[in-house]
Amino acid sequence: MDSRSPIPAIPAIPAIPPTTYQNLMNDVTVVKKYVHDRTDEEIFAYLEAHYNDFNRIERVVHELVGRNDIFIEENEIDKEENHKLEQIDLNNEQVQRLLGIKQCCWTQSCTCWTPRGNNGALPLIRRENSSISDENYKSYHDEQLKTLMEILPDGDSSFFSNFIRMNRGNETFINESVNLWLQKGNYKRRVEIQSEGVKKNRFVEGNMSVEEFLDIFPDPETFFDKARNTDVNKNYKHHVLIYTSNNYSLCDSYLVQIILKHKYRLIPVVEEMKCYEPAMKRIKKELREMPKEIDELFYQELTYLKLIDEIKGYRQRKDEEKRKRLEEAKSNGTLMTCECCFEEELLLDDMLPCPKDHLFCKICICRQAEINIGANKLQFPCFNGYCKEDFSMTVLQKCLKPNVFSIILRKVQEEEIRRAQIADLESCPFCSFSAIMPDPNDKVFKCLNPECLKSSCRLCKELNHVPLRCNEVEKKPEVDMRTFIENKMSDALMRTCPKCKCRLIKYEGCNRMTCTCGQMMCYLCRQPIDGYSHFESFGNSNSKCPITSNVFDLHQKELKSSAEAARREYIRLHPEVASMELKHDPIKHISNEHRLNLTKMTEFPVRRFDFTKIPIDSRGKATCIS
């Protein structure tokens, strides 16, 4: 058994998860304090897989440490080399959930410190031990759950119940979380749980036949080959990490290298794994549960990998059968000709009729239907010039892909409902769901389609914006234009170090700026300099840059000129918005907002904490963080 020291107390993730690469790298630095035999790339991959987990750091450390058998047994705690080791207080339920072990190896108790806050500054707060006894916990839990459901009636009760259990007795954190949910709405809702349940389709069940799969993906090789070059989301990456860890016995560091090499794409990862499979040792290890949030693309690719050999055999049999039937029809003189493309070697199975029994090949009918859909036409006339009939829905269903036919069917149904002129009928602007709403005072339309479940405004057909009026809500063209201008204004305001490309801005001091990498630059002309000799005040007659200047006036001028230039550029690229007035025009708020921001920066300087400089003494009787 390894007698290395147990890890010290593990910091919890801040309340707001990081959203940038730099912040994830900061998490890597924290994890490295407890896991010394893992590469930065591997730790980064694990953190990225647990991106949406508020306890990301703790979960990743426990996963990596648990697999290295770095935990000590209870019978080894009293050994001489371990007699000063600090013991950490974790309950059995947490350890069993994170590591899958039956008994907790830590016996003594101590208080640990956890960081909280935003991405910039991480103030340290103390996490108090729960003072609620097991006898009173049920009444406490029910009371808290009832309060949460009254405040957020559309929330999921299971989500709230788990949240109360995980933060038992921590009233401050619960109150802060509820306030954050009220502001941002980032909590689990019942409709989201229902929507996730709908996604559990035949791909997840794993019992799809070859015929059913080819009906959905007629050319799976081309479809999944194009998908290799597309970016994937965090949930997909999490699925790939867990699936490969459960099914292949390579060491974790090498496994992560292969995954990073193929940018988390499942198909190329599995193809490379097959090369190493004969040499892999069959090691028994505990299987990790797949994520509850279903990623449809992952399960589509997994189904394709399971059926790939059967698909090849199925196509070979079909091609051989068709070749024999063509030879037989040719010898019998029963081959048919399409009246549209005049292809001569066609079987009766390759043809479809119009209501007047004019036969055409499936390829021509399919091509015409796709063209009409693109032109927003719902008529599919026969190709015969003397025929006035349209191809029926049954014929179109036989030759079109299921997703294309569903579009046609939805549009036809919408047109039929519109022609019926039903009173008080409202339709969801995001799907085909319709409902009768006789009350004109009810301004919000709630879609009951399980794949949509969106609330929209009946007047402007936008997402629900109550309590704002329709004319107070920004439309998408306005948002696009405003964000374009704001981004250009930010680029004009911030300086970029010519050496390390770090972006910086000042609110006081002289115009000689020194980057953290040591490079000096002029704040006015933004050029690299050697020192004060660059400035006019120090005898440089060729320079127009003074050593000091009014930073407020400078920023005002830069912001205004960049905003006006950005507006002209956006109108040149999008002439249709030339007359559009922005509801929140950034140019109108330059003076007041910028002065207010500078005042706040001066009066309330930000204090930042660096975890890499916090000494942690794990050999004392208590964890000491100064």
PAZABA-957368 format. One record per residue (C-alpha): residue number from 1; y, x, z. Coordinates in steps of 0.2 Angstrom, whole numbers, plus 5000, padded with zeros to 4 digits. Layout:
N
(rec NUM, (Y, X, Z))
...
//
This chain:
626
(rec 1, (5000, 5000, 5000))
(rec 2, (5017, 5006, 4996))
(rec 3, (5027, 5011, 5012))
(rec 4, (5044, 5011, 5004))
(rec 5, (5058, 5002, 5013))
(rec 6, (5061, 4984, 5011))
(rec 7, (5077, 4979, 5002))
(rec 8, (5093, 4975, 5012))
(rec 9, (5101, 4958, 5012))
(rec 10, (5103, 4951, 4994))
(rec 11, (5121, 4945, 4989))
(rec 12, (5121, 4927, 4982))
(rec 13, (5130, 4924, 4966))
(rec 14, (5148, 4918, 4966))
(rec 15, (5152, 4900, 4965))
(rec 16, (5158, 4901, 4947))
(rec 17, (5145, 4910, 4935))
(rec 18, (5152, 4925, 4925))
(rec 19, (5155, 4921, 4907))
(rec 20, (5158, 4939, 4900))
(rec 21, (5148, 4954, 4896))
(rec 22, (5157, 4964, 4908))
(rec 23, (5154, 4952, 4923))
(rec 24, (5135, 4952, 4918))
(rec 25, (5136, 4971, 4919))
(rec 26, (5143, 4970, 4936))
(rec 27, (5128, 4960, 4941))
(rec 28, (5117, 4974, 4934))
(rec 29, (5126, 4986, 4946))
(rec 30, (5122, 4975, 4961))
(rec 31, (5104, 4973, 4956))
(rec 32, (5102, 4991, 4954))
(rec 33, (5105, 4994, 4973))
(rec 34, (5089, 4985, 4976))
(rec 35, (5078, 4989, 4961))
(rec 36, (5079, 5008, 4957))
(rec 37, (5065, 5009, 4944))
(rec 38, (5071, 4997, 4931))
(rec 39, (5082, 5001, 4916))
(rec 40, (5099, 4993, 4914))
(rec 41, (5094, 4984, 4898))
(rec 42, (5079, 4976, 4907))
(rec 43, (5089, 4970, 4922))
(rec 44, (5102, 4963, 4909))
(rec 45, (5089, 4954, 4900))
(rec 46, (5083, 4946, 4916))
(rec 47, (5101, 4941, 4922))
(rec 48, (5104, 4934, 4905))
(rec 49, (5089, 4923, 4906))
(rec 50, (5095, 4916, 4922))
(rec 51, (5112, 4914, 4916))
(rec 52, (5115, 4896, 4923))
(rec 53, (5107, 4899, 4940))
(rec 54, (5120, 4900, 4954))
(rec 55, (5108, 4912, 4963))
(rec 56, (5105, 4923, 4948))
(rec 57, (5106, 4940, 4957))
(rec 58, (5094, 4934, 4971))
(rec 59, (5082, 4927, 4959))
(rec 60, (5081, 4942, 4948))
(rec 61, (5079, 4954, 4962))
(rec 62, (5065, 4945, 4970))
(rec 63, (5056, 4944, 4953))
(rec 64, (5058, 4962, 4949))
(rec 65, (5054, 4968, 4967))
(rec 66, (5039, 4956, 4969))
(rec 67, (5031, 4963, 4954))
(rec 68, (5033, 4981, 4960))
(rec 69, (5024, 4977, 4977))
(rec 70, (5039, 4984, 4986))
(rec 71, (5037, 4972, 5000))
(rec 72, (5028, 4979, 5016))
(rec 73, (5014, 4970, 5025))
(rec 74, (5016, 4964, 5043))
(rec 75, (5004, 4976, 5049))
(rec 76, (5014, 4990, 5043))
(rec 77, (5030, 4985, 5050))
(rec 78, (5027, 4994, 5067))
(rec 79, (5022, 5011, 5058))
(rec 80, (5033, 5026, 5063))
(rec 81, (5042, 5027, 5046))
(rec 82, (5047, 5009, 5047))
(rec 83, (5052, 5006, 5065))
(rec 84, (5070, 5006, 5061))
(rec 85, (5070, 4995, 5046))
(rec 86, (5081, 4980, 5046))
(rec 87, (5072, 4963, 5044))
(rec 88, (5079, 4949, 5034))
(rec 89, (5079, 4931, 5038))
(rec 90, (5071, 4921, 5024))
(rec 91, (5061, 4905, 5027))
(rec 92, (5043, 4904, 5020))
(rec 93, (5048, 4890, 5008))
(rec 94, (5060, 4901, 4999))
(rec 95, (5049, 4916, 4998))
(rec 96, (5034, 4905, 4992))
(rec 97, (5045, 4898, 4978))
(rec 98, (5053, 4914, 4972))
(rec 99, (5038, 4926, 4974))
(rec 100, (5023, 4915, 4975))
(rec 101, (5016, 4923, 4990))
(rec 102, (5008, 4914, 5004))
(rec 103, (5016, 4922, 5019))
(rec 104, (5033, 4929, 5023))
(rec 105, (5033, 4948, 5027))
(rec 106, (5049, 4947, 5037))
(rec 107, (5048, 4942, 5055))
(rec 108, (5065, 4946, 5064))
(rec 109, (5081, 4938, 5061))
(rec 110, (5099, 4944, 5057))
(rec 111, (5115, 4938, 5049))
(rec 112, (5119, 4943, 5031))
(rec 113, (5135, 4943, 5021))
(rec 114, (5137, 4934, 5004))
(rec 115, (5151, 4936, 4992))
(rec 116, (5160, 4921, 4985))
(rec 117, (5174, 4918, 4974))
(rec 118, (5179, 4919, 4955))
(rec 119, (5176, 4933, 4943))
(rec 120, (5191, 4943, 4947))
(rec 121, (5191, 4945, 4966))
(rec 122, (5176, 4942, 4977))
(rec 123, (5181, 4939, 4995))
(rec 124, (5167, 4941, 5008))
(rec 125, (5162, 4927, 5019))
(rec 126, (5149, 4925, 5032))
(rec 127, (5135, 4913, 5030))
(rec 128, (5130, 4905, 5046))
(rec 129, (5113, 4900, 5051))
(rec 130, (5109, 4882, 5051))
(rec 131, (5110, 4873, 5067))
(rec 132, (5102, 4857, 5062))
(rec 133, (5085, 4854, 5070))
(rec 134, (5070, 4848, 5060))
(rec 135, (5070, 4831, 5070))
(rec 136, (5088, 4827, 5065))
(rec 137, (5087, 4834, 5047))
(rec 138, (5080, 4818, 5039))
(rec 139, (5095, 4807, 5045))
(rec 140, (5107, 4821, 5041))
(rec 141, (5099, 4822, 5023))
(rec 142, (5100, 4803, 5020))
(rec 143, (5118, 4802, 5026))
(rec 144, (5124, 4816, 5015))
(rec 145, (5114, 4809, 5000))
(rec 146, (5122, 4792, 5003))
(rec 147, (5139, 4800, 5004))
(rec 148, (5137, 4810, 4988))
(rec 149, (5130, 4795, 4978))
(rec 150, (5145, 4785, 4984))
(rec 151, (5157, 4798, 4978))
(rec 152, (5147, 4802, 4961))
(rec 153, (5138, 4786, 4957))
(rec 154, (5132, 4792, 4940))
(rec 155, (5124, 4808, 4948))
(rec 156, (5105, 4811, 4949))
(rec 157, (5099, 4808, 4966))
(rec 158, (5085, 4822, 4965))
(rec 159, (5098, 4835, 4960))
(rec 160, (5109, 4830, 4975))
(rec 161, (5094, 4830, 4987))
(rec 162, (5089, 4848, 4982))
(rec 163, (5107, 4853, 4983))
(rec 164, (5108, 4847, 5001))
(rec 165, (5091, 4855, 5006))
(rec 166, (5096, 4872, 4999))
(rec 167, (5113, 4871, 5008))
(rec 168, (5107, 4864, 5024))
(rec 169, (5120, 4864, 5037))
(rec 170, (5133, 4873, 5026))
(rec 171, (5146, 4859, 5026))
(rec 172, (5160, 4870, 5019))
(rec 173, (5150, 4875, 5004))
(rec 174, (5145, 4857, 5001))
(rec 175, (5163, 4850, 5002))
(rec 176, (5169, 4864, 4990))
(rec 177, (5155, 4860, 4978))
(rec 178, (5159, 4842, 4978))
(rec 179, (5177, 4845, 4975))
(rec 180, (5173, 4856, 4960))
(rec 181, (5161, 4843, 4953))
(rec 182, (5175, 4830, 4954))
(rec 183, (5187, 4842, 4945))
(rec 184, (5175, 4848, 4931))
(rec 185, (5161, 4836, 4931))
(rec 186, (5148, 4850, 4930))
(rec 187, (5134, 4841, 4940))
(rec 188, (5118, 4833, 4934))
(rec 189, (5119, 4815, 4929))
(rec 190, (5105, 4802, 4927))
(rec 191, (5108, 4800, 4909))
(rec 192, (5106, 4819, 4906))
(rec 193, (5089, 4818, 4915))
(rec 194, (5084, 4803, 4903))
(rec 195, (5090, 4813, 4888))
(rec 196, (5080, 4828, 4893))
(rec 197, (5065, 4817, 4895))
(rec 198, (5067, 4811, 4877))
(rec 199, (5066, 4829, 4871))
(rec 200, (5048, 4830, 4877))
(rec 201, (5040, 4826, 4860))
(rec 202, (5024, 4831, 4851))
(rec 203, (5029, 4849, 4850))
(rec 204, (5029, 4851, 4869))
(rec 205, (5013, 4841, 4871))
(rec 206, (5004, 4854, 4859))
(rec 207, (4992, 4841, 4851))
(rec 208, (5001, 4840, 4833))
(rec 209, (4990, 4841, 4818))
(rec 210, (4993, 4851, 4802))
(rec 211, (4997, 4836, 4792))
(rec 212, (5010, 4830, 4805))
(rec 213, (5018, 4847, 4806))
(rec 214, (5019, 4849, 4787))
(rec 215, (5027, 4831, 4786))
(rec 216, (5041, 4838, 4797))
(rec 217, (5042, 4856, 4789))
(rec 218, (5036, 4855, 4771))
(rec 219, (5040, 4874, 4769))
(rec 220, (5038, 4881, 4787))
(rec 221, (5038, 4899, 4781))
(rec 222, (5055, 4898, 4773))
(rec 223, (5062, 4887, 4788))
(rec 224, (5057, 4899, 4802))
(rec 225, (5061, 4915, 4792))
(rec 226, (5079, 4909, 4790))
(rec 227, (5079, 4905, 4808))
(rec 228, (5076, 4923, 4813))
(rec 229, (5094, 4928, 4808))
(rec 230, (5102, 4914, 4819))
(rec 231, (5108, 4916, 4837))
(rec 232, (5099, 4908, 4851))
(rec 233, (5105, 4900, 4867))
(rec 234, (5101, 4905, 4885))
(rec 235, (5088, 4892, 4887))
(rec 236, (5078, 4898, 4872))
(rec 237, (5079, 4916, 4879))
(rec 238, (5073, 4910, 4896))
(rec 239, (5058, 4902, 4887))
(rec 240, (5053, 4917, 4878))
(rec 241, (5054, 4929, 4893))
(rec 242, (5043, 4917, 4903))
(rec 243, (5031, 4914, 4889))
(rec 244, (5028, 4932, 4885))
(rec 245, (5026, 4937, 4903))
(rec 246, (5013, 4924, 4906))
(rec 247, (5003, 4928, 4890))
(rec 248, (5004, 4947, 4888))
(rec 249, (4999, 4960, 4900))
(rec 250, (5010, 4974, 4895))
(rec 251, (5021, 4981, 4908))
(rec 252, (5037, 4972, 4910))
(rec 253, (5049, 4986, 4905))
(rec 254, (5040, 4988, 4888))
(rec 255, (5039, 4969, 4886))
(rec 256, (5058, 4967, 4888))
(rec 257, (5061, 4982, 4876))
(rec 258, (5051, 4972, 4862))
(rec 259, (5060, 4956, 4866))
(rec 260, (5077, 4965, 4865))
(rec 261, (5072, 4974, 4849))
(rec 262, (5069, 4957, 4840))
(rec 263, (5084, 4948, 4848))
(rec 264, (5073, 4936, 4858))
(rec 265, (5065, 4928, 4843))
(rec 266, (5048, 4922, 4847))
(rec 267, (5039, 4924, 4831))
(rec 268, (5043, 4942, 4828))
(rec 269, (5039, 4946, 4846))
(rec 270, (5022, 4938, 4845))
(rec 271, (5018, 4946, 4829))
(rec 272, (5022, 4963, 4836))
(rec 273, (5012, 4959, 4852))
(rec 274, (4996, 4956, 4841))
(rec 275, (4996, 4974, 4836))
(rec 276, (4995, 4979, 4855))
(rec 277, (4983, 4965, 4860))
(rec 278, (4966, 4974, 4857))
(rec 279, (4972, 4988, 4869))
(rec 280, (4979, 4977, 4883))
(rec 281, (4970, 4976, 4899))
(rec 282, (4966, 4958, 4905))
(rec 283, (4976, 4958, 4922))
(rec 284, (4976, 4943, 4933))
(rec 285, (4994, 4938, 4938))
(rec 286, (5002, 4922, 4943))
(rec 287, (5009, 4912, 4929))
(rec 288, (5027, 4907, 4930))
(rec 289, (5032, 4889, 4927))
(rec 290, (5041, 4886, 4910))
(rec 291, (5059, 4879, 4912))
(rec 292, (5061, 4861, 4915))
(rec 293, (5075, 4859, 4902))
(rec 294, (5066, 4858, 4885))
(rec 295, (5071, 4870, 4871))
(rec 296, (5065, 4861, 4855))
(rec 297, (5067, 4876, 4843))
(rec 298, (5056, 4886, 4855))
(rec 299, (5042, 4873, 4855))
(rec 300, (5043, 4871, 4836))
(rec 301, (5041, 4890, 4833))
(rec 302, (5026, 4890, 4846))
(rec 303, (5018, 4875, 4837))
(rec 304, (5020, 4885, 4821))
(rec 305, (5012, 4900, 4828))
(rec 306, (4997, 4890, 4834))
(rec 307, (4994, 4881, 4818))
(rec 308, (4999, 4896, 4806))
(rec 309, (4981, 4900, 4801))
(rec 310, (4976, 4882, 4799))
(rec 311, (4991, 4879, 4788))
(rec 312, (4986, 4893, 4777))
(rec 313, (4968, 4886, 4776))
(rec 314, (4974, 4868, 4773))
(rec 315, (4986, 4873, 4759))
(rec 316, (4972, 4883, 4750))
(rec 317, (4961, 4868, 4751))
(rec 318, (4974, 4857, 4744))
(rec 319, (4979, 4868, 4730))
(rec 320, (4960, 4870, 4725))
(rec 321, (4958, 4851, 4725))
(rec 322, (4973, 4848, 4715))
(rec 323, (4968, 4862, 4702))
(rec 324, (4951, 4853, 4700))
(rec 325, (4959, 4836, 4698))
(rec 326, (4971, 4843, 4685))
(rec 327, (4957, 4851, 4675))
(rec 328, (4947, 4834, 4676))
(rec 329, (4962, 4824, 4671))
(rec 330, (4966, 4836, 4656))
(rec 331, (4948, 4834, 4650))
(rec 332, (4949, 4815, 4652))
(rec 333, (4966, 4814, 4644))
(rec 334, (4974, 4805, 4659))
(rec 335, (4988, 4817, 4663))
(rec 336, (5005, 4808, 4664))
(rec 337, (5023, 4812, 4659))
(rec 338, (5039, 4809, 4669))
(rec 339, (5052, 4799, 4660))
(rec 340, (5066, 4809, 4668))
(rec 341, (5062, 4828, 4668))
(rec 342, (5048, 4826, 4655))
(rec 343, (5035, 4836, 4665))
(rec 344, (5019, 4833, 4656))
(rec 345, (5005, 4839, 4668))
(rec 346, (5007, 4826, 4682))
(rec 347, (4994, 4816, 4691))
(rec 348, (4996, 4798, 4696))
(rec 349, (4998, 4804, 4714))
(rec 350, (5013, 4814, 4709))
(rec 351, (5022, 4798, 4702))
(rec 352, (5031, 4784, 4710))
(rec 353, (5037, 4767, 4702))
(rec 354, (5052, 4757, 4703))
(rec 355, (5051, 4738, 4705))
(rec 356, (5048, 4736, 4686))
(rec 357, (5034, 4749, 4686))
(rec 358, (5044, 4763, 4678))
(rec 359, (5035, 4779, 4684))
(rec 360, (5045, 4795, 4688))
(rec 361, (5039, 4810, 4698))
(rec 362, (5043, 4812, 4716))
(rec 363, (5054, 4828, 4713))
(rec 364, (5066, 4818, 4702))
(rec 365, (5067, 4803, 4714))
(rec 366, (5070, 4815, 4729))
(rec 367, (5084, 4825, 4720))
(rec 368, (5093, 4809, 4715))
(rec 369, (5092, 4802, 4733))
(rec 370, (5099, 4818, 4740))
(rec 371, (5114, 4818, 4728))
(rec 372, (5118, 4800, 4732))
(rec 373, (5117, 4803, 4750))
(rec 374, (5130, 4818, 4748))
(rec 375, (5141, 4806, 4738))
(rec 376, (5139, 4793, 4752))
(rec 377, (5131, 4780, 4740))
(rec 378, (5117, 4769, 4746))
(rec 379, (5111, 4763, 4729))
(rec 380, (5096, 4772, 4721))
(rec 381, (5095, 4765, 4703))
(rec 382, (5080, 4767, 4692))
(rec 383, (5082, 4781, 4679))
(rec 384, (5077, 4769, 4664))
(rec 385, (5093, 4764, 4655))
(rec 386, (5087, 4746, 4653))
(rec 387, (5082, 4744, 4671))
(rec 388, (5094, 4737, 4684))
(rec 389, (5083, 4739, 4699))
(rec 390, (5084, 4751, 4713))
(rec 391, (5070, 4761, 4721))
(rec 392, (5064, 4753, 4737))
(rec 393, (5064, 4760, 4754))
(rec 394, (5045, 4762, 4753))
(rec 395, (5046, 4773, 4738))
(rec 396, (5060, 4783, 4746))
(rec 397, (5050, 4786, 4762))
(rec 398, (5035, 4793, 4752))
(rec 399, (5046, 4807, 4743))
(rec 400, (5059, 4811, 4756))
(rec 401, (5059, 4822, 4771))
(rec 402, (5058, 4812, 4787))
(rec 403, (5076, 4818, 4793))
(rec 404, (5083, 4814, 4776))
(rec 405, (5075, 4796, 4775))
(rec 406, (5081, 4793, 4793))
(rec 407, (5099, 4796, 4787))
(rec 408, (5097, 4784, 4773))
(rec 409, (5089, 4770, 4784))
(rec 410, (5103, 4772, 4797))
(rec 411, (5117, 4770, 4784))
(rec 412, (5108, 4755, 4776))
(rec 413, (5107, 4747, 4793))
(rec 414, (5125, 4750, 4797))
(rec 415, (5130, 4743, 4780))
(rec 416, (5120, 4727, 4783))
(rec 417, (5127, 4725, 4801))
(rec 418, (5145, 4727, 4794))
(rec 419, (5142, 4714, 4780))
(rec 420, (5135, 4702, 4794))
(rec 421, (5153, 4702, 4802))
(rec 422, (5146, 4699, 4819))
(rec 423, (5161, 4695, 4831))
(rec 424, (5165, 4708, 4845))
(rec 425, (5152, 4720, 4838))
(rec 426, (5156, 4738, 4843))
(rec 427, (5147, 4754, 4836))
(rec 428, (5146, 4771, 4844))
(rec 429, (5156, 4784, 4834))
(rec 430, (5143, 4797, 4837))
(rec 431, (5127, 4788, 4832))
(rec 432, (5121, 4771, 4825))
(rec 433, (5120, 4762, 4841))
(rec 434, (5129, 4745, 4841))
(rec 435, (5132, 4732, 4855))
(rec 436, (5142, 4716, 4857))
(rec 437, (5157, 4718, 4869))
(rec 438, (5166, 4701, 4871))
(rec 439, (5179, 4707, 4885))
(rec 440, (5194, 4715, 4876))
(rec 441, (5200, 4723, 4892))
(rec 442, (5185, 4734, 4892))
(rec 443, (5191, 4750, 4883))
(rec 444, (5176, 4761, 4886))
(rec 445, (5160, 4759, 4875))
(rec 446, (5145, 4766, 4883))
(rec 447, (5131, 4771, 4871))
(rec 448, (5113, 4767, 4877))
(rec 449, (5104, 4777, 4864))
(rec 450, (5094, 4789, 4874))
(rec 451, (5098, 4803, 4862))
(rec 452, (5117, 4800, 4863))
(rec 453, (5122, 4792, 4880))
(rec 454, (5141, 4796, 4876))
(rec 455, (5155, 4786, 4882))
(rec 456, (5169, 4783, 4869))
(rec 457, (5186, 4774, 4868))
(rec 458, (5185, 4758, 4858))
(rec 459, (5203, 4760, 4851))
(rec 460, (5203, 4778, 4845))
(rec 461, (5184, 4781, 4844))
(rec 462, (5186, 4798, 4853))
(rec 463, (5176, 4803, 4869))
(rec 464, (5181, 4793, 4885))
(rec 465, (5199, 4799, 4890))
(rec 466, (5203, 4786, 4904))
(rec 467, (5215, 4787, 4913))
(rec 468, (5225, 4794, 4898))
(rec 469, (5231, 4783, 4884))
(rec 470, (5226, 4786, 4866))
(rec 471, (5242, 4794, 4861))
(rec 472, (5241, 4806, 4876))
(rec 473, (5225, 4814, 4870))
(rec 474, (5224, 4829, 4859))
(rec 475, (5214, 4826, 4843))
(rec 476, (5203, 4840, 4836))
(rec 477, (5215, 4846, 4823))
(rec 478, (5229, 4848, 4837))
(rec 479, (5217, 4857, 4848))
(rec 480, (5212, 4869, 4834))
(rec 481, (5230, 4873, 4830))
(rec 482, (5236, 4875, 4848))
(rec 483, (5222, 4887, 4852))
(rec 484, (5225, 4897, 4836))
(rec 485, (5243, 4899, 4842))
(rec 486, (5239, 4903, 4860))
(rec 487, (5226, 4916, 4855))
(rec 488, (5239, 4925, 4844))
(rec 489, (5252, 4924, 4858))
(rec 490, (5239, 4932, 4870))
(rec 491, (5236, 4946, 4857))
(rec 492, (5254, 4949, 4855))
(rec 493, (5257, 4950, 4874))
(rec 494, (5243, 4962, 4879))
(rec 495, (5242, 4980, 4875))
(rec 496, (5226, 4989, 4869))
(rec 497, (5222, 5007, 4875))
(rec 498, (5220, 5018, 4859))
(rec 499, (5206, 5027, 4867))
(rec 500, (5195, 5015, 4877))
(rec 501, (5201, 4999, 4869))
(rec 502, (5204, 4992, 4886))
(rec 503, (5217, 4978, 4886))
(rec 504, (5232, 4978, 4899))
(rec 505, (5249, 4970, 4903))
(rec 506, (5262, 4975, 4915))
(rec 507, (5275, 4965, 4925))
(rec 508, (5285, 4979, 4933))
(rec 509, (5288, 4998, 4932))
(rec 510, (5293, 5010, 4918))
(rec 511, (5287, 5010, 4900))
(rec 512, (5275, 5024, 4902))
(rec 513, (5258, 5016, 4904))
(rec 514, (5242, 5026, 4910))
(rec 515, (5225, 5018, 4907))
(rec 516, (5210, 5019, 4919))
(rec 517, (5203, 5031, 4906))
(rec 518, (5217, 5043, 4908))
(rec 519, (5226, 5039, 4891))
(rec 520, (5245, 5037, 4891))
(rec 521, (5254, 5025, 4880))
(rec 522, (5271, 5018, 4877))
(rec 523, (5273, 5000, 4882))
(rec 524, (5286, 4996, 4869))
(rec 525, (5279, 5005, 4853))
(rec 526, (5261, 5004, 4859))
(rec 527, (5258, 5022, 4853))
(rec 528, (5248, 5036, 4862))
(rec 529, (5260, 5048, 4871))
(rec 530, (5258, 5065, 4880))
(rec 531, (5271, 5061, 4894))
(rec 532, (5289, 5056, 4897))
(rec 533, (5295, 5067, 4883))
(rec 534, (5292, 5053, 4871))
(rec 535, (5307, 5042, 4878))
(rec 536, (5325, 5043, 4873))
(rec 537, (5331, 5045, 4891))
(rec 538, (5322, 5062, 4892))
(rec 539, (5331, 5070, 4878))
(rec 540, (5321, 5064, 4863))
(rec 541, (5334, 5059, 4850))
(rec 542, (5321, 5053, 4837))
(rec 543, (5314, 5040, 4849))
(rec 544, (5321, 5022, 4851))
(rec 545, (5310, 5018, 4867))
(rec 546, (5320, 5018, 4883))
(rec 547, (5310, 5023, 4899))
(rec 548, (5314, 5006, 4907))
(rec 549, (5317, 4989, 4900))
(rec 550, (5318, 4971, 4905))
(rec 551, (5299, 4966, 4904))
(rec 552, (5303, 4947, 4905))
(rec 553, (5315, 4948, 4890))
(rec 554, (5302, 4959, 4881))
(rec 555, (5288, 4947, 4884))
(rec 556, (5299, 4932, 4879))
(rec 557, (5303, 4939, 4863))
(rec 558, (5286, 4944, 4859))
(rec 559, (5278, 4928, 4863))
(rec 560, (5291, 4918, 4853))
(rec 561, (5290, 4928, 4838))
(rec 562, (5271, 4928, 4838))
(rec 563, (5270, 4909, 4841))
(rec 564, (5281, 4906, 4826))
(rec 565, (5272, 4918, 4815))
(rec 566, (5255, 4910, 4821))
(rec 567, (5261, 4892, 4817))
(rec 568, (5267, 4898, 4799))
(rec 569, (5250, 4906, 4796))
(rec 570, (5240, 4891, 4802))
(rec 571, (5250, 4880, 4791))
(rec 572, (5247, 4891, 4776))
(rec 573, (5228, 4891, 4779))
(rec 574, (5228, 4872, 4783))
(rec 575, (5242, 4864, 4773))
(rec 576, (5237, 4846, 4778))
(rec 577, (5243, 4849, 4796))
(rec 578, (5261, 4854, 4791))
(rec 579, (5269, 4839, 4798))
(rec 580, (5259, 4837, 4813))
(rec 581, (5267, 4838, 4830))
(rec 582, (5258, 4846, 4844))
(rec 583, (5257, 4836, 4861))
(rec 584, (5256, 4852, 4870))
(rec 585, (5266, 4864, 4860))
(rec 586, (5265, 4882, 4868))
(rec 587, (5281, 4887, 4860))
(rec 588, (5291, 4874, 4871))
(rec 589, (5284, 4881, 4887))
(rec 590, (5286, 4899, 4884))
(rec 591, (5301, 4902, 4895))
(rec 592, (5297, 4893, 4911))
(rec 593, (5278, 4896, 4912))
(rec 594, (5280, 4915, 4908))
(rec 595, (5293, 4917, 4922))
(rec 596, (5283, 4907, 4934))
(rec 597, (5267, 4918, 4930))
(rec 598, (5277, 4934, 4933))
(rec 599, (5284, 4927, 4950))
(rec 600, (5266, 4923, 4956))
(rec 601, (5260, 4940, 4951))
(rec 602, (5274, 4949, 4960))
(rec 603, (5272, 4938, 4976))
(rec 604, (5253, 4937, 4977))
(rec 605, (5245, 4952, 4970))
(rec 606, (5226, 4951, 4967))
(rec 607, (5215, 4961, 4978))
(rec 608, (5199, 4965, 4970))
(rec 609, (5182, 4970, 4978))
(rec 610, (5170, 4983, 4970))
(rec 611, (5152, 4981, 4975))
(rec 612, (5148, 4999, 4970))
(rec 613, (5160, 5005, 4983))
(rec 614, (5153, 4994, 4998))
(rec 615, (5142, 5005, 5009))
(rec 616, (5127, 4996, 5015))
(rec 617, (5118, 5003, 5030))
(rec 618, (5100, 4996, 5030))
(rec 619, (5093, 5008, 5043))
(rec 620, (5104, 5001, 5057))
(rec 621, (5100, 4985, 5068))
(rec 622, (5112, 4975, 5057))
(rec 623, (5118, 4975, 5040))
(rec 624, (5135, 4983, 5040))
(rec 625, (5147, 4980, 5025))
(rec 626, (5165, 4987, 5027))
//
